[in-house]
Amino acid sequence: MLDQQTFTEELSIEIVSSRSQNSSWDPPYDQWNNIENNFNEITLKLIKSSGEYINVIIRAYDEGVAFNYEIPDVGNSSSVTIKDEVSSFNFIDDHKAFVT
């Protein structure tokens, strides 16, 4: 929930973009010399009937899935208050999952 706006009901979905990346990077303080960063990504725009929106960015890796929320500029305000985070997952079977 953003301030008094809830993003859990009456949303339309617009696909904003998709991309793939195949790269690697060298961590400065780690035992591995090279870490692969290969993924497919899609950005979904969740739009309320009032026109307010947030973006959900979803990445699929060989090892799992990651997502984050991107909150757009909110006009004259310099901050946004997130009062509750209600993400949930529904699996079709009893799969093992790890959350970080």
Secondary structure by P-SEA (a helix, b strand, c coil): cccccccccbbbbbbcccccccbbbbbcccccccccccbbbbbbbbbcccccbbbbbbbbcccbbbbbbbbccccccccccccccbbbbbbccbbbbbcc
